[in-house]
Amino acid sequence: MSEAMLRLSGVEKIYNRGQTSEVRVLNGVDLTLARGEMVALVAPSGAGKSTLLHIAGLLDTPDAGRVEIGGEDMTGLTDRRRTMVRRQEVGFVYQFHHLLPEFSALENIVLPQLANGVARRDAVARAQALLEQVGVGARAGHRPSAMSGGEQQRVAFCRALANGPRVLLADEPTGNLDPGTSDQVFAALTGLVRGTGLSALIATHNLDLAARMDRILRLDQGQVVPG
Ligand SMILES: Nc1ncnc2c1ncn2[C@@H]1O[C@H](COP(=O)(O)OP(=O)(O)OP(=O)(O)O)[C@@H](O)[C@H]1O
């Protein structure tokens, strides 16, 4: 059997709304991403995609169930260890790029590497190589505000991959782009992911993009089912 990079088992999440009402957003989510798999997560707005991605990426904890990354059970880890695993093993991409506005594209990819203990020279070389790979190498010195939306998002992909994570989690990564740009930016993301062994879970409303991934999963009534 192929190696599981991300596994969620029986994951539950309940939010309290006031003192009397609660909403069970995730109700026994089981999900496994094999090494190198690109999987689409499709769900109506409000179904709990962001909640699921945050739990999978160790930004939030489930009320029940467990999360394993690279075969390691994340339940009961110290905050310090969780932060370390998140920084090294998980890359995030959001609908909006969230790049640091006062830094260049290159620096936005260098900084997370420095925070992870990489030497500056190596970090710069990796950042430049990633930018070249997604076709924005010539923009390395530009600040985000001097780049197009598609270019900004490509830089955000590079930043997410800066520390060589094993798992990439993306929440509507092309949701803010027009259809043509969305296609190109998705192709750039695919180019970065394929062949690296990285496993990607990509939430999208775009069914054309979803159809280009290895599998489609649907979040339905708090559970993940084949799409
Ligand atoms: N901190 C919170 N407290 C209470 N309810 C919450 C909280 N966070 C999310 N919810 C509720 O949980 C449900 C799922 O939210 P979530 O953001 O995960 O959905 P989503 O599928 O990502 O939606 P969208 O596609 O619109 O971003 C929603 O009904 C939301 O209102």
The ligand as an SDF file (V2000), in Angstrom:
LIG
                    3D

 31 33  0  0  0  0  0  0  0  0999 V2000
  -15.1760   30.0350   15.5660 N   0  0  0  0  0  0  0  0  0  0  0  0
  -16.4140   29.6760   15.1720 C   0  0  0  0  0  0  0  0  0  0  0  0
  -17.4540   29.7430   16.0230 N   0  0  0  0  0  0  0  0  0  0  0  0
  -18.6980   29.3660   15.6770 C   0  0  0  0  0  0  0  0  0  0  0  0
  -19.0170   28.9000   14.4360 N   0  0  0  0  0  0  0  0  0  0  0  0
  -18.0210   28.8140   13.5350 C   0  0  0  0  0  0  0  0  0  0  0  0
  -16.6770   29.2000   13.8410 C   0  0  0  0  0  0  0  0  0  0  0  0
  -15.9040   28.9990   12.7280 N   0  0  0  0  0  0  0  0  0  0  0  0
  -16.7350   28.5320   11.7750 C   0  0  0  0  0  0  0  0  0  0  0  0
  -17.9970   28.4040   12.2440 N   0  0  0  0  0  0  0  0  0  0  0  0
  -19.1590   27.8870   11.5240 C   0  0  0  0  0  0  0  0  0  0  0  0
  -18.8440   26.5810   11.0830 O   0  0  0  0  0  0  0  0  0  0  0  0
  -19.3230   26.3530    9.7560 C   0  0  0  0  0  0  0  0  0  0  0  0
  -18.1750   25.9580    8.8320 C   0  0  0  0  0  0  0  0  0  0  0  0
  -17.2640   27.0450    8.6810 O   0  0  0  0  0  0  0  0  0  0  0  0
  -16.0320   26.9860    7.6690 P   0  0  0  0  0  0  0  0  0  0  0  0
  -15.3890   28.3290    7.6770 O   0  0  0  0  0  0  0  0  0  0  0  0
  -15.1870   25.8220    8.0050 O   0  0  0  0  0  0  0  0  0  0  0  0
  -16.7980   26.7280    6.2890 O   0  0  0  0  0  0  0  0  0  0  0  0
  -16.2810   26.7300    4.7850 P   0  0  0  0  0  0  0  0  0  0  0  0
  -16.8190   25.4890    4.1630 O   0  0  0  0  0  0  0  0  0  0  0  0
  -14.8240   26.9330    4.7350 O   0  0  0  0  0  0  0  0  0  0  0  0
  -17.0380   27.9840    4.1810 O   0  0  0  0  0  0  0  0  0  0  0  0
  -16.6020   29.0020    3.0060 P   0  0  0  0  0  0  0  0  0  0  0  0
  -16.5030   28.1860    1.7600 O   0  0  0  0  0  0  0  0  0  0  0  0
  -17.7490   29.9770    2.9840 O   0  0  0  0  0  0  0  0  0  0  0  0
  -15.3270   29.6330    3.4280 O   0  0  0  0  0  0  0  0  0  0  0  0
  -20.0400   27.6190    9.3410 C   0  0  0  0  0  0  0  0  0  0  0  0
  -21.4170   27.4420    9.5930 O   0  0  0  0  0  0  0  0  0  0  0  0
  -19.4620   28.6720   10.2490 C   0  0  0  0  0  0  0  0  0  0  0  0
  -20.4060   29.6900   10.4930 O   0  0  0  0  0  0  0  0  0  0  0  0
  1  2  1  0
  2  3  1  0
  2  7  2  0
  3  4  2  0
  4  5  1  0
  5  6  2  0
  6  7  1  0
  6 10  1  0
  7  8  1  0
  8  9  2  0
  9 10  1  0
 10 11  1  0
 11 12  1  0
 11 30  1  0
 12 13  1  0
 13 14  1  0
 13 28  1  0
 14 15  1  0
 15 16  1  0
 16 17  2  0
 16 18  1  0
 16 19  1  0
 19 20  1  0
 20 21  2  0
 20 22  1  0
 20 23  1  0
 23 24  1  0
 24 25  2  0
 24 26  1  0
 24 27  1  0
 28 29  1  0
 28 30  1  0
 30 31  1  0
M  END
$$$$
